[in-house]
Amino acid sequence: MKIRRMRKEDYTEIYQLWTRSDGMGLRSLDDSVQGIEKFLKRNPNTNFIAVAHQKLSASSCADMTAAEATSITQQSTAAIAAKESASNW
């Protein structure tokens, strides 16, 4: 798994991930392409994504350090993997 800073080009894949995530509240203005682009411009060093097997597996949009984002992202990735594993039975 690779952790890197989020880019505006990641939006489509991130949005798809968000819509598949239980409990994820999305707002049409803030979570639009334009809203995320503005957020990334204001906070260029605090938003991260995780890529595993060339596929986006988690995102973190917040005012946090890379270490905090890595921890949250790893937890999210593990939860997604467990859910996918359980559905394959």
Backbone as XML, in Angstrom:
<?xml version="1.0"?>
<chain id="A" units="angstrom">
  <residue number="1" name="MET">
    <atom name="N" x="0.845" y="-1.170" z="0.000"/>
    <atom name="CA" x="0.000" y="0.000" z="0.000"/>
    <atom name="C" x="0.893" y="1.236" z="0.000"/>
  </residue>
  <residue number="2" name="LYS">
    <atom name="N" x="0.511" y="2.201" z="-0.805"/>
    <atom name="CA" x="1.245" y="3.457" z="-0.886"/>
    <atom name="C" x="0.332" y="4.590" z="-0.422"/>
  </residue>
  <residue number="3" name="ILE">
    <atom name="N" x="0.843" y="5.436" z="0.471"/>
    <atom name="CA" x="0.127" y="6.611" z="0.942"/>
    <atom name="C" x="0.718" y="7.810" z="0.215"/>
  </residue>
  <residue number="4" name="ARG">
    <atom name="N" x="-0.144" y="8.634" z="-0.355"/>
    <atom name="CA" x="0.350" y="9.854" z="-1.012"/>
    <atom name="C" x="-0.659" y="10.972" z="-0.843"/>
  </residue>
  <residue number="5" name="ARG">
    <atom name="N" x="-0.212" y="12.181" z="-1.159"/>
    <atom name="CA" x="-1.110" y="13.330" z="-1.086"/>
    <atom name="C" x="-2.199" y="13.208" z="-2.152"/>
  </residue>
  <residue number="6" name="MET">
    <atom name="N" x="-3.368" y="13.647" z="-1.791"/>
    <atom name="CA" x="-4.493" y="13.639" z="-2.709"/>
    <atom name="C" x="-4.302" y="14.733" z="-3.764"/>
  </residue>
  <residue number="7" name="ARG">
    <atom name="N" x="-4.708" y="14.409" z="-4.986"/>
    <atom name="CA" x="-4.680" y="15.378" z="-6.094"/>
    <atom name="C" x="-6.095" y="15.513" z="-6.639"/>
  </residue>
  <residue number="8" name="LYS">
    <atom name="N" x="-6.364" y="16.647" z="-7.277"/>
    <atom name="CA" x="-7.711" y="16.839" z="-7.824"/>
    <atom name="C" x="-8.054" y="15.777" z="-8.860"/>
  </residue>
  <residue number="9" name="GLU">
    <atom name="N" x="-7.063" y="15.212" z="-9.515"/>
    <atom name="CA" x="-7.290" y="14.164" z="-10.505"/>
    <atom name="C" x="-7.814" y="12.867" z="-9.874"/>
  </residue>
  <residue number="10" name="ASP">
    <atom name="N" x="-7.714" y="12.751" z="-8.564"/>
    <atom name="CA" x="-8.193" y="11.566" z="-7.851"/>
    <atom name="C" x="-9.691" y="11.620" z="-7.580"/>
  </residue>
  <residue number="11" name="TYR">
    <atom name="N" x="-10.325" y="12.742" z="-7.870"/>
    <atom name="CA" x="-11.704" y="12.969" z="-7.440"/>
    <atom name="C" x="-12.675" y="11.854" z="-7.847"/>
  </residue>
  <residue number="12" name="THR">
    <atom name="N" x="-12.703" y="11.477" z="-9.102"/>
    <atom name="CA" x="-13.693" y="10.501" z="-9.568"/>
    <atom name="C" x="-13.599" y="9.203" z="-8.777"/>
  </residue>
  <residue number="13" name="GLU">
    <atom name="N" x="-12.395" y="8.704" z="-8.599"/>
    <atom name="CA" x="-12.221" y="7.447" z="-7.870"/>
    <atom name="C" x="-12.541" y="7.618" z="-6.384"/>
  </residue>
  <residue number="14" name="ILE">
    <atom name="N" x="-12.155" y="8.762" z="-5.816"/>
    <atom name="CA" x="-12.455" y="9.025" z="-4.407"/>
    <atom name="C" x="-13.965" y="9.107" z="-4.196"/>
  </residue>
  <residue number="15" name="TYR">
    <atom name="N" x="-14.645" y="9.816" z="-5.074"/>
    <atom name="CA" x="-16.094" y="9.960" z="-4.936"/>
    <atom name="C" x="-16.779" y="8.598" z="-5.013"/>
  </residue>
  <residue number="16" name="GLN">
    <atom name="N" x="-16.321" y="7.749" z="-5.903"/>
    <atom name="CA" x="-16.883" y="6.398" z="-5.990"/>
    <atom name="C" x="-16.660" y="5.635" z="-4.690"/>
  </residue>
  <residue number="17" name="LEU">
    <atom name="N" x="-15.475" y="5.772" z="-4.101"/>
    <atom name="CA" x="-15.183" y="5.126" z="-2.821"/>
    <atom name="C" x="-16.113" y="5.671" z="-1.737"/>
  </residue>
  <residue number="18" name="TRP">
    <atom name="N" x="-16.274" y="6.984" z="-1.684"/>
    <atom name="CA" x="-17.137" y="7.592" z="-0.671"/>
    <atom name="C" x="-18.567" y="7.091" z="-0.784"/>
  </residue>
  <residue number="19" name="THR">
    <atom name="N" x="-19.080" y="6.973" z="-2.000"/>
    <atom name="CA" x="-20.478" y="6.558" z="-2.160"/>
    <atom name="C" x="-20.692" y="5.094" z="-1.773"/>
  </residue>
  <residue number="20" name="ARG">
    <atom name="N" x="-19.612" y="4.311" z="-1.740"/>
    <atom name="CA" x="-19.712" y="2.900" z="-1.320"/>
    <atom name="C" x="-19.455" y="2.724" z="0.169"/>
  </residue>
  <residue number="21" name="SER">
    <atom name="N" x="-19.101" y="3.801" z="0.867"/>
    <atom name="CA" x="-18.727" y="3.723" z="2.282"/>
    <atom name="C" x="-19.939" y="3.975" z="3.173"/>
  </residue>
  <residue number="22" name="ASP">
    <atom name="N" x="-20.236" y="3.011" z="4.050"/>
    <atom name="CA" x="-21.346" y="3.157" z="4.992"/>
    <atom name="C" x="-21.125" y="4.370" z="5.883"/>
  </residue>
  <residue number="23" name="GLY">
    <atom name="N" x="-22.172" y="5.147" z="6.078"/>
    <atom name="CA" x="-22.109" y="6.271" z="6.998"/>
    <atom name="C" x="-21.439" y="7.517" z="6.451"/>
  </residue>
  <residue number="24" name="MET">
    <atom name="N" x="-21.034" y="7.504" z="5.206"/>
    <atom name="CA" x="-20.361" y="8.660" z="4.617"/>
    <atom name="C" x="-21.406" y="9.681" z="4.203"/>
  </residue>
  <residue number="25" name="GLY">
    <atom name="N" x="-21.392" y="10.832" z="4.846"/>
    <atom name="CA" x="-22.323" y="11.904" z="4.501"/>
    <atom name="C" x="-21.697" y="12.810" z="3.457"/>
  </residue>
  <residue number="26" name="LEU">
    <atom name="N" x="-22.339" y="12.939" z="2.322"/>
    <atom name="CA" x="-21.817" y="13.784" z="1.254"/>
    <atom name="C" x="-22.714" y="14.997" z="1.085"/>
  </residue>
  <residue number="27" name="ARG">
    <atom name="N" x="-22.067" y="16.131" z="0.806"/>
    <atom name="CA" x="-22.805" y="17.369" z="0.576"/>
    <atom name="C" x="-22.517" y="17.831" z="-0.840"/>
  </residue>
  <residue number="28" name="SER">
    <atom name="N" x="-23.550" y="18.205" z="-1.554"/>
    <atom name="CA" x="-23.409" y="18.528" z="-2.977"/>
    <atom name="C" x="-22.418" y="19.649" z="-3.242"/>
  </residue>
  <residue number="29" name="LEU">
    <atom name="N" x="-22.339" y="20.654" z="-2.395"/>
    <atom name="CA" x="-21.418" y="21.768" z="-2.637"/>
    <atom name="C" x="-19.995" y="21.425" z="-2.201"/>
  </residue>
  <residue number="30" name="ASP">
    <atom name="N" x="-19.823" y="21.034" z="-0.944"/>
    <atom name="CA" x="-18.477" y="20.772" z="-0.416"/>
    <atom name="C" x="-17.805" y="19.573" z="-1.051"/>
  </residue>
  <residue number="31" name="ASP">
    <atom name="N" x="-18.563" y="18.566" z="-1.422"/>
    <atom name="CA" x="-17.981" y="17.339" z="-1.955"/>
    <atom name="C" x="-18.049" y="17.257" z="-3.474"/>
  </residue>
  <residue number="32" name="SER">
    <atom name="N" x="-18.345" y="18.378" z="-4.106"/>
    <atom name="CA" x="-18.331" y="18.443" z="-5.569"/>
    <atom name="C" x="-16.881" y="18.529" z="-6.052"/>
  </residue>
  <residue number="33" name="VAL">
    <atom name="N" x="-16.676" y="18.391" z="-7.337"/>
    <atom name="CA" x="-15.324" y="18.538" z="-7.905"/>
    <atom name="C" x="-14.750" y="19.891" z="-7.509"/>
  </residue>
  <residue number="34" name="GLN">
    <atom name="N" x="-15.549" y="20.941" z="-7.676"/>
    <atom name="CA" x="-15.076" y="22.288" z="-7.358"/>
    <atom name="C" x="-14.817" y="22.461" z="-5.862"/>
  </residue>
  <residue number="35" name="GLY">
    <atom name="N" x="-15.684" y="21.902" z="-5.028"/>
    <atom name="CA" x="-15.498" y="22.003" z="-3.588"/>
    <atom name="C" x="-14.226" y="21.312" z="-3.121"/>
  </residue>
  <residue number="36" name="ILE">
    <atom name="N" x="-13.978" y="20.124" z="-3.630"/>
    <atom name="CA" x="-12.761" y="19.393" z="-3.253"/>
    <atom name="C" x="-11.526" y="20.096" z="-3.797"/>
  </residue>
  <residue number="37" name="GLU">
    <atom name="N" x="-11.599" y="20.620" z="-5.009"/>
    <atom name="CA" x="-10.462" y="21.344" z="-5.574"/>
    <atom name="C" x="-10.110" y="22.556" z="-4.707"/>
  </residue>
  <residue number="38" name="LYS">
    <atom name="N" x="-11.102" y="23.318" z="-4.261"/>
    <atom name="CA" x="-10.853" y="24.466" z="-3.378"/>
    <atom name="C" x="-10.237" y="23.998" z="-2.061"/>
  </residue>
  <residue number="39" name="PHE">
    <atom name="N" x="-10.790" y="22.904" z="-1.511"/>
    <atom name="CA" x="-10.282" y="22.370" z="-0.249"/>
    <atom name="C" x="-8.822" y="21.962" z="-0.380"/>
  </residue>
  <residue number="40" name="LEU">
    <atom name="N" x="-8.473" y="21.300" z="-1.482"/>
    <atom name="CA" x="-7.088" y="20.874" z="-1.690"/>
    <atom name="C" x="-6.150" y="22.068" z="-1.861"/>
  </residue>
  <residue number="41" name="LYS">
    <atom name="N" x="-6.628" y="23.136" z="-2.482"/>
    <atom name="CA" x="-5.800" y="24.340" z="-2.628"/>
    <atom name="C" x="-5.544" y="24.992" z="-1.275"/>
  </residue>
  <residue number="42" name="ARG">
    <atom name="N" x="-6.569" y="25.013" z="-0.410"/>
    <atom name="CA" x="-6.415" y="25.615" z="0.923"/>
    <atom name="C" x="-5.582" y="24.727" z="1.851"/>
  </residue>
  <residue number="43" name="ASN">
    <atom name="N" x="-5.633" y="23.428" z="1.651"/>
    <atom name="CA" x="-4.992" y="22.457" z="2.552"/>
    <atom name="C" x="-4.169" y="21.447" z="1.746"/>
  </residue>
  <residue number="44" name="PRO">
    <atom name="N" x="-3.128" y="21.893" z="1.067"/>
    <atom name="CA" x="-2.424" y="20.986" z="0.144"/>
    <atom name="C" x="-1.642" y="19.859" z="0.806"/>
  </residue>
  <residue number="45" name="ASN">
    <atom name="N" x="-1.334" y="19.983" z="2.071"/>
    <atom name="CA" x="-0.484" y="18.985" z="2.723"/>
    <atom name="C" x="-1.192" y="18.170" z="3.798"/>
  </residue>
  <residue number="46" name="THR">
    <atom name="N" x="-2.521" y="18.185" z="3.791"/>
    <atom name="CA" x="-3.240" y="17.490" z="4.867"/>
    <atom name="C" x="-4.286" y="16.502" z="4.362"/>
  </residue>
  <residue number="47" name="ASN">
    <atom name="N" x="-4.230" y="16.159" z="3.085"/>
    <atom name="CA" x="-5.211" y="15.255" z="2.491"/>
    <atom name="C" x="-4.484" y="14.117" z="1.796"/>
  </residue>
  <residue number="48" name="PHE">
    <atom name="N" x="-4.830" y="12.899" z="2.158"/>
    <atom name="CA" x="-4.081" y="11.749" z="1.690"/>
    <atom name="C" x="-5.001" y="10.667" z="1.133"/>
  </residue>
  <residue number="49" name="ILE">
    <atom name="N" x="-4.432" y="9.835" z="0.284"/>
    <atom name="CA" x="-5.126" y="8.649" z="-0.202"/>
    <atom name="C" x="-4.191" y="7.456" z="-0.067"/>
  </residue>
  <residue number="50" name="ALA">
    <atom name="N" x="-4.794" y="6.290" z="-0.031"/>
    <atom name="CA" x="-4.030" y="5.042" z="-0.023"/>
    <atom name="C" x="-4.312" y="4.319" z="-1.326"/>
  </residue>
  <residue number="51" name="VAL">
    <atom name="N" x="-3.256" y="3.835" z="-1.949"/>
    <atom name="CA" x="-3.380" y="3.079" z="-3.192"/>
    <atom name="C" x="-2.808" y="1.692" z="-2.939"/>
  </residue>
  <residue number="52" name="ALA">
    <atom name="N" x="-3.626" y="0.682" z="-3.211"/>
    <atom name="CA" x="-3.193" y="-0.707" z="-3.068"/>
    <atom name="C" x="-3.545" y="-1.444" z="-4.350"/>
  </residue>
  <residue number="53" name="HIS">
    <atom name="N" x="-2.574" y="-2.110" z="-4.928"/>
    <atom name="CA" x="-2.777" y="-2.856" z="-6.174"/>
    <atom name="C" x="-3.331" y="-1.953" z="-7.278"/>
  </residue>
  <residue number="54" name="GLN">
    <atom name="N" x="-2.755" y="-0.753" z="-7.395"/>
    <atom name="CA" x="-3.148" y="0.263" z="-8.376"/>
    <atom name="C" x="-4.606" y="0.698" z="-8.247"/>
  </residue>
  <residue number="55" name="LYS">
    <atom name="N" x="-5.175" y="0.536" z="-7.067"/>
    <atom name="CA" x="-6.560" y="0.919" z="-6.835"/>
    <atom name="C" x="-6.644" y="1.750" z="-5.563"/>
  </residue>
  <residue number="56" name="LEU">
    <atom name="N" x="-7.360" y="2.863" z="-5.646"/>
    <atom name="CA" x="-7.546" y="3.695" z="-4.470"/>
    <atom name="C" x="-8.338" y="2.909" z="-3.443"/>
  </residue>
  <residue number="57" name="SER">
    <atom name="N" x="-7.841" y="2.847" z="-2.214"/>
    <atom name="CA" x="-8.517" y="2.047" z="-1.206"/>
    <atom name="C" x="-8.987" y="2.840" z="-0.004"/>
  </residue>
  <residue number="58" name="ALA">
    <atom name="N" x="-8.499" y="4.078" z="0.165"/>
    <atom name="CA" x="-8.937" y="4.892" z="1.296"/>
    <atom name="C" x="-8.535" y="6.341" z="1.058"/>
  </residue>
  <residue number="59" name="SER">
    <atom name="N" x="-9.258" y="7.238" z="1.727"/>
    <atom name="CA" x="-8.917" y="8.656" z="1.626"/>
    <atom name="C" x="-9.068" y="9.310" z="2.981"/>
  </residue>
  <residue number="60" name="SER">
    <atom name="N" x="-8.359" y="10.399" z="3.162"/>
    <atom name="CA" x="-8.415" y="11.163" z="4.394"/>
    <atom name="C" x="-8.367" y="12.634" z="4.033"/>
  </residue>
  <residue number="61" name="CYS">
    <atom name="N" x="-9.444" y="13.350" z="4.273"/>
    <atom name="CA" x="-9.511" y="14.784" z="4.003"/>
    <atom name="C" x="-9.683" y="15.498" z="5.327"/>
  </residue>
  <residue number="62" name="ALA">
    <atom name="N" x="-8.604" y="15.964" z="5.875"/>
    <atom name="CA" x="-8.695" y="16.631" z="7.166"/>
    <atom name="C" x="-7.390" y="17.350" z="7.452"/>
  </residue>
  <residue number="63" name="ASP">
    <atom name="N" x="-7.416" y="18.130" z="8.492"/>
    <atom name="CA" x="-6.216" y="18.819" z="8.933"/>
    <atom name="C" x="-5.478" y="17.883" z="9.887"/>
  </residue>
  <residue number="64" name="MET">
    <atom name="N" x="-4.620" y="17.016" z="9.311"/>
    <atom name="CA" x="-3.896" y="16.047" z="10.129"/>
    <atom name="C" x="-2.514" y="15.800" z="9.540"/>
  </residue>
  <residue number="65" name="THR">
    <atom name="N" x="-1.677" y="15.192" z="10.317"/>
    <atom name="CA" x="-0.333" y="14.882" z="9.857"/>
    <atom name="C" x="-0.358" y="13.637" z="8.982"/>
  </residue>
  <residue number="66" name="ALA">
    <atom name="N" x="0.729" y="13.419" z="8.268"/>
    <atom name="CA" x="0.837" y="12.221" z="7.430"/>
    <atom name="C" x="0.749" y="10.958" z="8.290"/>
  </residue>
  <residue number="67" name="ALA">
    <atom name="N" x="1.334" y="10.963" z="9.479"/>
    <atom name="CA" x="1.285" y="9.789" z="10.356"/>
    <atom name="C" x="-0.146" y="9.490" z="10.796"/>
  </residue>
  <residue number="68" name="GLU">
    <atom name="N" x="-0.916" y="10.532" z="11.136"/>
    <atom name="CA" x="-2.305" y="10.333" z="11.527"/>
    <atom name="C" x="-3.120" y="9.808" z="10.345"/>
  </residue>
  <residue number="69" name="ALA">
    <atom name="N" x="-2.897" y="10.374" z="9.179"/>
    <atom name="CA" x="-3.610" y="9.933" z="7.979"/>
    <atom name="C" x="-3.260" y="8.493" z="7.647"/>
  </residue>
  <residue number="70" name="THR">
    <atom name="N" x="-1.991" y="8.127" z="7.804"/>
    <atom name="CA" x="-1.563" y="6.759" z="7.530"/>
    <atom name="C" x="-2.276" y="5.786" z="8.455"/>
  </residue>
  <residue number="71" name="SER">
    <atom name="N" x="-2.364" y="6.128" z="9.737"/>
    <atom name="CA" x="-3.036" y="5.261" z="10.699"/>
    <atom name="C" x="-4.511" y="5.078" z="10.346"/>
  </residue>
  <residue number="72" name="ILE">
    <atom name="N" x="-5.207" y="6.170" z="10.063"/>
    <atom name="CA" x="-6.621" y="6.095" z="9.717"/>
    <atom name="C" x="-6.815" y="5.334" z="8.415"/>
  </residue>
  <residue number="73" name="THR">
    <atom name="N" x="-5.948" y="5.598" z="7.453"/>
    <atom name="CA" x="-6.046" y="4.947" z="6.157"/>
    <atom name="C" x="-5.820" y="3.445" z="6.290"/>
  </residue>
  <residue number="74" name="GLN">
    <atom name="N" x="-4.862" y="3.031" z="7.095"/>
    <atom name="CA" x="-4.608" y="1.609" z="7.300"/>
    <atom name="C" x="-5.807" y="0.937" z="7.963"/>
  </residue>
  <residue number="75" name="GLN">
    <atom name="N" x="-6.424" y="1.613" z="8.920"/>
    <atom name="CA" x="-7.610" y="1.057" z="9.573"/>
    <atom name="C" x="-8.752" y="0.921" z="8.572"/>
  </residue>
  <residue number="76" name="SER">
    <atom name="N" x="-8.928" y="1.944" z="7.738"/>
    <atom name="CA" x="-9.996" y="1.910" z="6.732"/>
    <atom name="C" x="-9.754" y="0.796" z="5.728"/>
  </residue>
  <residue number="77" name="THR">
    <atom name="N" x="-8.517" y="0.673" z="5.281"/>
    <atom name="CA" x="-8.172" y="-0.355" z="4.305"/>
    <atom name="C" x="-8.414" y="-1.741" z="4.879"/>
  </residue>
  <residue number="78" name="ALA">
    <atom name="N" x="-8.053" y="-1.954" z="6.135"/>
    <atom name="CA" x="-8.279" y="-3.249" z="6.783"/>
    <atom name="C" x="-9.771" y="-3.546" z="6.891"/>
  </residue>
  <residue number="79" name="ALA">
    <atom name="N" x="-10.565" y="-2.534" z="7.217"/>
    <atom name="CA" x="-12.012" y="-2.735" z="7.328"/>
    <atom name="C" x="-12.623" y="-3.072" z="5.970"/>
  </residue>
  <residue number="80" name="ILE">
    <atom name="N" x="-12.181" y="-2.388" z="4.934"/>
    <atom name="CA" x="-12.688" y="-2.666" z="3.582"/>
    <atom name="C" x="-12.293" y="-4.072" z="3.152"/>
  </residue>
  <residue number="81" name="ALA">
    <atom name="N" x="-11.049" y="-4.456" z="3.409"/>
    <atom name="CA" x="-10.586" y="-5.797" z="3.035"/>
    <atom name="C" x="-11.379" y="-6.872" z="3.768"/>
  </residue>
  <residue number="82" name="ALA">
    <atom name="N" x="-11.655" y="-6.649" z="5.044"/>
    <atom name="CA" x="-12.425" y="-7.622" z="5.821"/>
    <atom name="C" x="-13.846" y="-7.742" z="5.274"/>
  </residue>
  <residue number="83" name="LYS">
    <atom name="N" x="-14.439" y="-6.612" z="4.930"/>
    <atom name="CA" x="-15.797" y="-6.622" z="4.385"/>
    <atom name="C" x="-15.838" y="-7.349" z="3.042"/>
  </residue>
  <residue number="84" name="GLU">
    <atom name="N" x="-14.839" y="-7.081" z="2.177"/>
    <atom name="CA" x="-14.781" y="-7.739" z="0.879"/>
    <atom name="C" x="-14.534" y="-9.233" z="1.041"/>
  </residue>
  <residue number="85" name="SER">
    <atom name="N" x="-13.676" y="-9.609" z="1.989"/>
    <atom name="CA" x="-13.376" y="-11.014" z="2.236"/>
    <atom name="C" x="-14.625" y="-11.748" z="2.704"/>
  </residue>
  <residue number="86" name="ALA">
    <atom name="N" x="-15.370" y="-11.133" z="3.583"/>
    <atom name="CA" x="-16.590" y="-11.752" z="4.120"/>
    <atom name="C" x="-17.639" y="-11.929" z="3.020"/>
  </residue>
  <residue number="87" name="SER">
    <atom name="N" x="-17.691" y="-10.995" z="2.074"/>
    <atom name="CA" x="-18.693" y="-11.102" z="1.019"/>
    <atom name="C" x="-18.311" y="-12.146" z="-0.024"/>
  </residue>
  <residue number="88" name="ASN">
    <atom name="N" x="-17.045" y="-12.568" z="-0.025"/>
    <atom name="CA" x="-16.600" y="-13.600" z="-0.988"/>
    <atom name="C" x="-16.862" y="-15.008" z="-0.507"/>
  </residue>
  <residue number="89" name="TRP">
    <atom name="N" x="-17.362" y="-15.173" z="0.719"/>
    <atom name="CA" x="-17.614" y="-16.508" z="1.248"/>
    <atom name="C" x="-18.851" y="-17.060" z="0.694"/>
  </residue>
</chain>
